[in-house]
Amino acid sequence: MPKNQKNKVDLEDSRKIAEKNYHPSFYQGKNQFEQGLAETHEQVSDDYAEGTIDQKSD
């Protein structure tokens, strides 16, 4: 596969991923991307809810 064609394929794959947003159904994800996004969302939510190191939350 020529380099230009590979770059085009990579760009198309990147767009497909970039267009996706978290959805609660991802906890029962059909693929690794959905499961990973759900896990990342959970980690960020936990950290945000926990507040800062001095136990103050927004």
Order of alpha helices (4+ residues) and beta strands (2+ residues): alpha-alpha
